[in-house]
Amino acid sequence: MPAISVIIPMYNTEAYIKDCLDSLVAQTFTDFEAIIIDDGSTDGGARIAASYASSDTRFRLIGQPNKGPSEARNTGLKIMRGEYVTFIDSDDCVTPNYLETLFFIAQLHQADIACCKSQNIDENYVADGNTPNIAVSKLLTAEEAARIALYQDRVPDYSAWNKLYKSSLWKNKFFPAGTIYEDFAVIPEILLAANKVAITKSKLYLYRKRAGSELATQIDRKKIVLLLDIAENVFEAMKPKSKALYKAARSMLVSASFSILMRTQDTEEFAECRQRALKQIRKYRFGTFFDMSIRMRNRMAILISYLPRFLFLKLLKKGLS
């Protein structure tokens, strides 16, 4: 049984999958299995992945009809064998000491989750093979980690990637299907279920920002509604846990509501969703404003939300987008 399972959902990332898999081949920690889930790709990505699976027994390629990244990750979760698991998107990369560092700090602190910072890279990034220096690790309680993730301003965040999890945390737990906000829906709960969370500020996960990625494309009404649904569900789940988590989840809900207003047009198509977002902002803005942990951009958005509706929405689109 490998120490770590690496789950890589893949869909039409022919241009980047080699960089991703090469970064795994280069790992200083070698006791892992890489499970590549081809989610119905129509390009040549599966052929490239198959070459790794045929030449390195640590790599497995699993094909399935296109179901989205949630279901691709879920397929990996069902067949993983490692004591720990991590997720890497197929257009991203990791530094050579990614697995070694997260495994080491998880073992050092006897923590169920280890987390690192990420570094943004562009579409033309080429791995240089350099191993970054490792910053001192720090230990958080599960509540502290979930609270920080909900405030969205430092490590850990609520992304599924850049973390190493004890596989037992994912027993009977899966990503919700049919949404691009799958991380948001499940990661705060996973963080809260951990015994402890170890973090390092070292930038070991390389996140590729590209124009064609799902989060960078135009968001339709269905997906916007899902964002608000998830934000409200996370808020309701966290609200009874503690005062600290209530405040953090409230901030997250207000932030998601502002995001919806910024990313949709003021038209009949989005009217119901935007009205719900405005209702949440008006309900929770006063208390959120006086929360010293919120981000400055949210504080500014709350201030202008007291202006007349037309002026508020105009300034929100212009000044915070």
Beta strands, then each sheet from edge to edge (+ up, - down):
strand 1: 4-10
strand 2: 32-39
strand 3: 59-64
strand 4: 84-87
strand 5: 93-94
strand 6: 113-121
strand 7: 138-141
strand 8: 163-166
strand 9: 196-208
sheet 1: 3+ 2+ 1+ 4+ 8- 6+ 9+ 5-
sheet 2: 3+ 2+ 1+ 4+ 8- 6+ 9+ 7-
end
